[in-house]
Amino acid sequence: MRSCRLTGGLSQGHLNRRLTTHRFDGSGRARGNTFAPGTEPVAVTSHADADACEPRIQGEGTIEAMTQTIAENETYLFGNGLEVFRHHLLDFQVSRYLSDGNRNLHEPVEEDWFLRLIDSCDRPDLRFCDIGGGIGYYTLLLLKLRAEAEATVFEFLPAHISAIRENLALNGISPGRMTLIEAAAHVSDGVVEVSDSDFSSHVVIEDAPVAKGTRHRVPARDLAALLAAEPAPFDIAKLDVQGGEATLLSHVVESGQAGQIRNWIIGTHGEAIFAECLDILSPHWRILHQDPNPPHQPDGLIVATLA
């Protein structure tokens, strides 16, 4: 049976194959170039009719002025070649992407590990579960890199559900390669209360302090039940649910579904959740990487492979 286990390191060639960034020429337009990691300039691109909305670059990695208005068809080009609609991103995110050393990526340390996990899998039809899909960044990245890969994505926020579909089309990826579950990943099926605050949206925990954002109710799907119904394990699962990571991990393990996830890449929120996730993972998965405060990322990061 072919497997997806990580062995070996992250080679320079591995990164050079994927890191395509864009340099501004004299006219302010971007042109494609490939650079070694750590040496590449960073930039954004816009469609021709949105010139007035282009961020201007002051030196390397800083923004002179953020956009005040964003055209509907303006796009943002990441250093790895992914393109998304600019209005799906927040200004502070773009500022982080363009900061010194970031390489114009969403979360560079996490992405490097994601690429390592993809390369460790010798299955052309790699199966990915994106729990907390956001605007679809990691799903898009995988589906562009692996022509036969498929993704299952949990996302409950209507704006992000629309963004995933729009960005899929923008990158020329068939929607048939993705199963989009328009619900919150949870410990049971039903309806849950969520706090709607864009990229910080999350399921409201009972008796927790009042969260920021508007509260409303959305469908919920039992994550462990979904895993149990799958015909084969997921090769990679990304878990980033703004504070509910330990709850979902515990539910998967206690439901006997640990073997349905070969590799985890987890964004944690707070030191206590980071430590709790490590405790839950350790008996079942080998920890490959742990960092409660990786550079250029707002969340902690844990990467683990099935023991």
C-alpha positions as CSV (number, residue, x, y, z in Angstrom):
1,M,0.0,0.0,0.0
2,R,1.3,3.4,-0.9
3,S,1.6,5.7,2.0
4,C,2.3,9.4,2.9
5,R,5.0,9.4,5.5
6,L,7.5,12.2,5.9
7,T,11.2,11.2,5.6
8,G,14.2,13.4,4.8
9,G,14.4,17.2,4.9
10,L,13.2,20.2,3.0
11,S,15.7,20.7,0.2
12,Q,16.7,23.9,-1.5
13,G,15.6,22.5,-4.8
14,H,12.2,21.6,-3.3
15,L,11.6,25.3,-2.5
16,N,13.1,26.7,-5.7
17,R,10.7,24.6,-7.8
18,R,7.7,26.4,-6.2
19,L,8.6,29.8,-5.1
20,T,7.8,32.1,-8.1
21,T,7.6,35.7,-7.1
22,H,7.0,38.9,-9.0
23,R,9.2,42.0,-9.3
24,F,7.9,45.4,-10.3
25,D,9.4,46.9,-13.5
26,G,9.7,50.5,-14.2
27,S,6.1,50.9,-15.1
28,G,4.8,49.5,-11.8
29,R,3.7,46.2,-13.5
30,A,4.7,42.9,-12.2
31,R,6.6,40.3,-14.2
32,G,7.3,36.7,-13.3
33,N,10.7,35.7,-11.9
34,T,12.0,32.8,-9.9
35,F,14.3,33.5,-6.9
36,A,16.0,31.4,-4.2
37,P,14.2,31.5,-0.9
38,G,15.2,34.5,1.2
39,T,16.5,36.6,-1.8
40,E,13.3,37.3,-3.6
41,P,11.5,40.7,-3.7
42,V,7.8,40.6,-3.1
43,A,4.9,42.4,-4.7
44,V,1.2,42.2,-5.6
45,T,-0.5,42.5,-9.0
46,S,-3.8,44.0,-10.0
47,H,-5.8,43.8,-13.2
48,A,-5.2,46.6,-15.6
49,D,-8.4,48.4,-14.9
50,A,-7.7,48.6,-11.1
51,D,-4.4,50.5,-11.3
52,A,-5.7,53.1,-8.8
53,C,-6.0,50.4,-6.2
54,E,-2.5,49.0,-6.5
55,P,-0.4,49.0,-3.3
56,R,2.9,50.8,-3.9
57,I,6.1,49.2,-2.7
58,Q,8.5,51.3,-0.7
59,G,11.9,49.4,-0.6
60,E,11.6,45.7,-0.1
61,G,8.7,44.3,1.9
62,T,6.9,47.4,3.1
63,I,3.7,49.1,1.9
64,E,3.7,52.8,1.5
65,A,0.0,53.1,1.5
66,M,-2.7,50.4,1.8
67,T,-5.7,50.5,-0.6
68,Q,-8.7,52.5,0.3
69,T,-11.0,51.0,-2.3
70,I,-10.7,47.6,-3.9
71,A,-12.1,46.8,-7.3
72,E,-14.2,43.6,-7.5
73,N,-12.0,42.1,-10.1
74,E,-8.6,43.1,-8.6
75,T,-6.5,40.1,-7.7
76,Y,-3.6,39.4,-5.4
77,L,-0.7,37.2,-6.6
78,F,1.2,35.3,-3.9
79,G,4.8,34.3,-4.2
80,N,3.9,30.7,-4.9
81,G,1.8,31.6,-7.9
82,L,-1.6,31.4,-6.2
83,E,-4.0,34.1,-7.2
84,V,-7.0,35.2,-5.1
85,F,-9.4,38.2,-5.3
86,R,-8.0,41.1,-3.3
87,H,-11.3,41.8,-1.6
88,H,-11.1,38.4,0.1
89,L,-8.0,39.6,2.0
90,L,-7.7,42.0,4.9
91,D,-5.2,44.9,4.8
92,F,-3.2,43.7,7.8
93,Q,-2.8,40.3,6.1
94,V,-1.3,41.9,3.0
95,S,1.0,43.9,5.2
96,R,2.2,40.7,6.8
97,Y,2.7,39.0,3.4
98,L,4.9,41.9,2.3
99,S,6.9,42.1,5.5
100,D,10.7,41.4,5.3
101,G,11.4,37.7,5.2
102,N,7.9,36.5,4.6
103,R,8.4,35.6,0.8
104,N,4.8,36.9,0.1
105,L,3.1,33.8,1.5
106,H,0.1,33.4,3.8
107,E,2.0,31.6,6.6
108,P,5.5,30.7,5.4
109,V,6.6,28.1,8.0
110,E,3.2,26.3,7.8
111,E,3.3,26.3,4.0
112,D,6.9,24.9,3.9
113,W,5.7,22.0,6.1
114,F,2.6,21.6,4.0
115,L,4.8,21.2,0.9
116,R,7.0,18.7,2.7
117,L,3.9,16.6,3.5
118,I,2.7,16.7,-0.1
119,D,6.1,15.6,-1.3
120,S,6.2,12.8,1.2
121,C,3.1,11.3,-0.4
122,D,3.7,8.9,-3.3
123,R,-0.1,8.7,-4.1
124,P,-1.0,10.8,-7.1
125,D,-4.6,10.9,-5.8
126,L,-3.6,12.5,-2.5
127,R,-6.6,13.1,-0.2
128,F,-6.7,16.4,1.8
129,C,-9.2,17.5,4.6
130,D,-9.2,21.2,5.2
131,I,-10.9,21.8,8.5
132,G,-11.5,25.6,8.6
133,G,-11.0,26.3,4.9
134,G,-11.0,30.1,5.1
135,I,-10.8,31.4,1.5
136,G,-9.3,28.1,0.3
137,Y,-5.6,29.0,0.3
138,Y,-4.2,25.5,1.1
139,T,-6.9,23.7,-0.9
140,L,-6.0,25.8,-3.9
141,L,-2.3,25.2,-3.4
142,L,-2.6,21.4,-3.3
143,L,-5.0,21.2,-6.2
144,K,-2.7,23.3,-8.4
145,L,0.4,21.2,-7.4
146,R,-1.3,17.7,-7.7
147,A,-3.5,17.2,-10.8
148,E,-5.2,14.1,-9.3
149,A,-5.5,15.3,-5.7
150,E,-8.9,15.9,-4.1
151,A,-10.0,18.0,-1.1
152,T,-12.8,17.9,1.5
153,V,-13.3,21.4,3.0
154,F,-15.2,22.5,6.1
155,E,-16.2,26.1,6.1
156,F,-19.3,27.7,7.7
157,L,-18.9,31.4,6.9
158,P,-21.0,32.4,3.9
159,A,-18.4,35.0,2.7
160,H,-15.6,32.4,2.8
161,I,-17.8,29.8,1.1
162,S,-18.3,32.2,-1.8
163,A,-14.6,33.1,-1.8
164,I,-13.5,29.5,-2.0
165,R,-15.7,28.9,-5.1
166,E,-14.6,32.2,-6.7
167,N,-10.9,31.5,-6.1
168,L,-11.2,27.9,-7.4
169,A,-12.5,29.3,-10.7
170,L,-9.9,32.1,-10.8
171,N,-7.1,29.4,-10.6
172,G,-8.7,27.2,-13.2
173,I,-9.5,24.3,-10.9
174,S,-12.5,22.1,-11.5
175,P,-15.0,22.3,-8.7
176,G,-15.5,18.6,-9.0
177,R,-12.2,18.0,-7.3
178,M,-13.4,19.6,-4.0
179,T,-16.2,18.6,-1.6
180,L,-17.3,21.7,0.2
181,I,-19.1,21.0,3.5
182,E,-21.0,24.2,4.3
183,A,-21.0,23.6,8.1
184,A,-18.8,23.9,11.2
185,A,-16.7,20.8,12.1
186,H,-18.0,19.8,15.5
187,V,-18.4,16.9,17.9
188,S,-21.9,16.1,16.7
189,D,-24.3,16.9,13.9
190,G,-26.8,19.7,14.5
191,V,-26.7,23.4,14.8
192,V,-24.2,25.5,16.7
193,E,-23.7,29.2,17.6
194,V,-20.8,30.9,15.9
195,S,-19.1,34.2,16.3
196,D,-18.8,35.8,12.8
197,S,-15.6,37.9,12.8
198,D,-14.1,37.2,9.4
199,F,-10.9,35.1,9.6
200,S,-11.4,34.9,13.4
201,S,-14.8,33.3,13.2
202,H,-15.3,30.3,15.4
203,V,-17.8,28.1,17.2
204,V,-18.9,29.7,20.5
205,I,-17.8,27.6,23.4
206,E,-20.5,27.2,26.2
207,D,-19.8,29.4,29.2
208,A,-16.9,31.1,27.5
209,P,-16.5,34.9,27.6
210,V,-18.5,36.8,25.0
211,A,-16.6,36.6,21.7
212,K,-16.1,39.4,19.2
213,G,-18.3,39.6,16.1
214,T,-21.9,38.9,15.3
215,R,-23.4,35.7,16.7
216,H,-25.6,33.4,14.6
217,R,-26.4,29.8,14.2
218,V,-25.0,27.5,11.5
219,P,-25.2,23.8,10.6
220,A,-22.6,21.5,12.3
221,R,-21.2,18.2,11.1
222,D,-19.7,15.5,13.3
223,L,-16.0,15.4,12.2
224,A,-15.4,11.9,13.6
225,A,-18.5,10.5,11.9
226,L,-17.4,11.9,8.6
227,L,-14.0,10.3,9.0
228,A,-15.6,6.9,9.9
229,A,-17.6,7.1,6.7
230,E,-14.6,7.7,4.5
231,P,-13.4,4.8,2.3
232,A,-9.7,5.6,3.0
233,P,-7.7,7.8,5.4
234,F,-6.9,11.4,4.5
235,D,-3.3,11.8,3.7
236,I,-3.1,15.3,5.1
237,A,-5.5,17.2,7.3
238,K,-5.2,20.9,8.2
239,L,-6.9,22.0,11.4
240,D,-7.4,25.7,12.1
241,V,-10.7,26.5,13.8
242,Q,-9.8,29.5,16.0
243,G,-9.6,27.9,19.4
244,G,-11.5,24.6,18.9
245,E,-8.5,22.5,17.8
246,A,-8.1,20.4,21.0
247,T,-11.8,19.7,21.3
248,L,-11.9,18.3,17.7
249,L,-8.7,16.3,18.2
250,S,-10.0,14.7,21.3
251,H,-13.2,13.8,19.6
252,V,-11.4,12.2,16.7
253,V,-9.2,10.1,19.0
254,E,-12.0,9.1,21.5
255,S,-14.2,8.1,18.5
256,G,-11.5,5.6,17.4
257,Q,-10.8,7.6,14.1
258,A,-7.1,8.5,14.7
259,G,-6.0,6.2,11.9
260,Q,-8.2,8.1,9.4
261,I,-5.7,11.1,9.4
262,R,-2.1,10.2,8.3
263,N,-0.6,13.7,8.8
264,W,-1.8,16.7,10.7
265,I,-0.9,20.4,10.3
266,I,-2.5,22.3,13.0
267,G,-2.7,26.1,13.7
268,T,-3.2,26.6,17.5
269,H,-4.6,29.6,19.3
270,G,-3.1,30.2,22.7
271,E,-0.4,28.4,24.8
272,A,-2.9,26.2,26.7
273,I,-4.5,24.9,23.4
274,F,-1.0,24.4,22.0
275,A,0.0,22.2,25.0
276,E,-3.2,20.3,25.0
277,C,-3.0,19.5,21.3
278,L,0.5,18.1,21.8
279,D,-0.7,15.9,24.7
280,I,-3.6,14.5,22.5
281,L,-1.5,13.9,19.5
282,S,1.6,12.3,21.1
283,P,0.2,8.8,21.7
284,H,-1.0,8.4,18.2
285,W,1.1,10.6,15.9
286,R,4.8,11.4,15.9
287,I,5.5,15.2,16.3
288,L,7.5,16.5,13.4
289,H,7.5,20.1,14.3
290,Q,6.2,22.3,17.2
291,D,6.4,26.1,17.6
292,P,4.0,28.1,19.7
293,N,5.1,31.3,17.9
294,P,6.5,30.8,14.4
295,P,7.7,33.9,12.4
296,H,5.2,35.7,10.2
297,Q,2.3,33.7,11.6
298,P,-0.4,34.7,14.1
299,D,-0.9,31.1,15.4
300,G,1.1,28.3,16.9
301,L,2.0,25.4,14.7
302,I,2.1,21.6,15.2
303,V,2.9,19.1,12.5
304,A,2.5,15.4,13.2
305,T,2.5,12.1,11.3
306,L,0.8,8.8,12.2
307,A,3.0,6.7,14.4
